[in-house]
């Protein structure tokens, strides 16, 4: 082999491996995460939570102080405490959380009230075709169509992996929409408004794809 | 008296190096903020941090393209040919059969350059798909984010080694001059890169010293 072929081969091999990595690097890191001690989870790319906040600081809401207003096209608008919501319904689910920026957390255990239960409780009117979730973190918000919100696994969660939902994960209350990328799952939800048409959410106004369904690219 | 010097890097090569170096650290700073949750929580404002990261990336790519487009491409081609060529002496050096005479670059420098260029391409490619993938999920591939992060980890290790050799290690830190002024001391080059000096001297003085190998 001539001398130049060695360096050229190394270069092309590296680039080729990297291109394969576009598709498979996360399989590698998620396998690594399973064998590495949990203390280093935060350093393992692509398979653990990352905290995204859009305001200068995260909202700080004590669970007892939480008030969630539900209004718009509903027969029985109202303001709910966490205890009120827990009265409406409490459902547990295990689902994967996919972020559009390339990480996935598998098997997250959530407890919360399903939107199906909540919309039934407040009496969503026939004209209510969209559910708008407004965060205490201004100006974050996002909307689901009513049909999307009525999928059985869409919930307002107050518990994650057996503990009260932590502040950085949107505690005391966040939306969980497992079939869509994480930017739909609004954190620090304090206002839910039923409307006739869905509004573009925060990241959608910043260029994100309005079709947020988790695709085949995640092996889901 | 000023020591005799020898040109190691043209302005084009130096410009390419410094554009890449400054951009790397600028993108590393915003990248670290987005990666580590504690920093992300403390600083917040993800849209702003992300915009700065993306803007730096655009400046980086445009500046590199500008240096290559308007610079001394012949010098770049010559350097890359030397970098890619891992000769018998380089292989001996890599196998720790030292000392062995080195050309303008030793095998470690060649490998560092090959890896850096490959990583630059992969950073740009994975970054482009991270950006596109948010806008259209058809471009969102499962490994893109993990690849971008793994490249960062590997690059930080390389850069730490590179900084040590360029700034601290006694026998190599003189090479820093080559990347600032372009020139290194001839005496240092003769000790560390004798094959290179011999080659430059042959090129500057094409007359053979003995008549034996003269064409008939």
Contacts between the chains, C-beta under 8 A, distances in Angstrom:
chain1	res1	chain2	res2	distance
A	3	B	85	4.4
A	3	B	86	5.7
A	3	B	87	4.4
A	3	B	88	7.7
A	3	B	90	7.9
A	4	B	81	6.8
A	4	B	84	5.1
A	4	B	85	4.6
A	6	B	84	7.7
A	6	B	85	7.8
A	6	B	86	4.1
A	7	B	83	6.3
A	7	B	84	3.2
A	7	B	85	6.0
A	7	B	86	5.1
A	7	B	110	6.4
A	7	B	114	5.8
A	8	B	84	5.1
A	10	B	86	7.8
A	10	B	111	7.4
A	10	B	114	5.5
A	11	B	84	6.8
A	11	B	114	4.9
A	11	B	117	6.9
A	11	B	118	5.6
A	14	B	114	7.2
A	14	B	115	6.6
A	14	B	118	4.0
A	14	B	119	7.9
A	14	B	122	7.9
A	15	B	118	5.0
A	15	B	121	5.8
A	15	B	122	6.6
A	18	B	118	6.9
A	18	B	119	7.9
A	18	B	121	7.6
A	18	B	122	3.8
A	18	B	125	7.4
A	18	B	126	7.6
A	18	B	147	6.5
A	18	B	151	7.4
A	19	B	122	7.7
A	19	B	125	7.3
A	21	B	122	7.6
A	21	B	126	7.8
A	21	B	143	5.3
A	21	B	146	7.5
A	21	B	147	4.0
A	21	B	150	7.2
A	22	B	125	7.2
A	22	B	126	6.2
A	22	B	129	6.3
A	22	B	141	4.9
A	22	B	143	5.4
A	22	B	144	5.2
A	22	B	147	5.8
A	23	B	141	5.1
A	23	B	142	6.2
A	23	B	143	5.1
A	24	B	142	7.5
A	24	B	143	5.0
A	25	B	143	3.5
A	25	B	144	7.6
A	25	B	146	3.9
A	25	B	147	4.0
A	25	B	150	6.0
A	26	B	142	5.1
A	26	B	143	4.7
A	26	B	145	7.3
A	26	B	146	4.2
A	27	B	142	7.6
A	27	B	143	7.1
A	28	B	143	7.9
A	28	B	146	7.2
A	29	B	146	4.7
A	29	B	149	7.9
A	29	B	150	7.2
A	42	B	36	7.0
A	42	B	37	6.5
A	45	B	145	6.8
A	45	B	146	4.3
A	45	B	148	7.8
A	45	B	149	3.3
A	45	B	150	5.8
A	45	B	153	7.7
A	46	B	143	7.4
A	46	B	145	5.3
A	46	B	146	3.3
A	46	B	149	6.7
A	47	B	146	7.6
A	49	B	37	6.9
A	50	B	34	7.5
A	50	B	35	7.0
A	50	B	37	6.0
A	50	B	40	6.8
A	51	B	37	4.2
A	51	B	40	4.8
A	51	B	41	5.3
A	52	B	40	6.7
A	52	B	46	5.0
A	53	B	40	6.7
A	53	B	41	6.6
A	53	B	44	4.4
A	53	B	45	7.6
A	53	B	46	6.1
A	54	B	44	7.2
A	54	B	45	6.9
A	54	B	46	5.5
A	54	B	47	5.8
A	55	B	44	5.7
A	55	B	45	7.1
A	56	B	44	4.9
A	56	B	45	5.8
A	57	B	44	5.7
A	58	B	41	6.3
A	58	B	44	7.0
A	100	B	133	6.8
A	100	B	134	5.2
A	100	B	137	7.1
A	100	B	140	6.3
A	101	B	130	6.4
A	101	B	133	8.0
A	101	B	134	6.8
A	101	B	145	5.6
A	102	B	130	6.3
A	102	B	133	7.5
A	102	B	140	7.5
A	102	B	142	7.6
A	102	B	143	7.7
A	102	B	144	5.1
A	102	B	145	2.0
A	102	B	146	6.5
A	102	B	148	7.4
A	103	B	145	5.7
A	103	B	146	7.5
A	104	B	142	7.9
A	168	B	37	6.8
A	168	B	41	5.7
A	181	B	137	7.6
A	203	B	134	7.6
A	206	B	47	6.2
A	207	B	134	7.0
A	207	B	135	5.4
A	208	B	134	5.2
A	208	B	135	6.6
A	209	B	134	6.8
A	209	B	135	5.8
A	209	B	136	5.6
A	209	B	137	5.2
A	211	B	137	6.7
A	212	B	137	7.8
A	213	B	137	7.7
A	215	B	137	5.2
A	215	B	138	7.7
A	215	B	140	7.0
A	217	B	137	7.2
A	217	B	140	5.4
A	217	B	141	5.7
A	217	B	142	5.3
A	218	B	142	5.6
A	219	B	142	6.4
